[in-house]
Amino acid sequence: MIHEVDNALESFLSGEVLQDSGVDVSFEAPTKDWAQKRTSPIVNLYLYDIREDSNRRQVGIYETRNELGELLARTEPPRFFRLSYLITAYAARPLDEHRLLSAVLISILPHKVLPTEYLSGNIADANLPVMVEIGKAPVENRQISDVWTAFGGELKASLDLVVTVAMPSTTVPINISLAKEGALIRTHGFGGQESVVAHDKASQSADGRQ
């Protein structure tokens, strides 16, 4: 899931901001050594925090049924996670870096969600919005200077981007098989527990209830 968000962000920036500019997108930790090796302009998105958005947690169970109304599966609601990125720009001059940051800010700011054309894989199949917020304060109990200190980089102008994405829950299938002499219904519940209910069709026929 995380790498799919990376791909979506790279596709969005390449298509909306950096097209034909010669500016690359990377996801490296912007350490001093890494920054010194840059020979071409680049926009870097460093993922520095991953945590669940507990305010969006839901309760209950989703049920999937076939056309006969038979229960096929139960699924818990998805869990939502906030991915926090530190966006920085590297170029020959600080003014060029600021122009790049400005272009990124202007392109993302109007969007509450990432456009679906840039989504792929599981985050596209989930059919749920991938929400974005840019320029807000860092996540709880985290100062941006602490992030720079943690990987040994030199503090510079940056943008904080938060992407909220759904993590699909596991679906628990309910298997229904028909035996030759009767119907065998086998259910697998949460935690792996199993129960079996058998209906003797022969006896039902004798009673005139088949």
Secondary structure, 3 states (H helix, E strand, C coil): CHHHHHHHHHHHHHHHCCCCCCCEEECCCCCHHHHHCCCCCEEEEEEEEEEECHHHCCCCCEEEECCCCCEEEEECCCEEEEEEEEEEEECCCHHHHHHHHHHHHHHHCCCCECCHHHCCCHHHHCCCCCEEEECCCCCCCCCHHHHHHHHCCCCCCCEEEEEEEEECCCEEEEEEEECCCEEEEEEECHHHCEEEEEEEHHHHHHCCCC
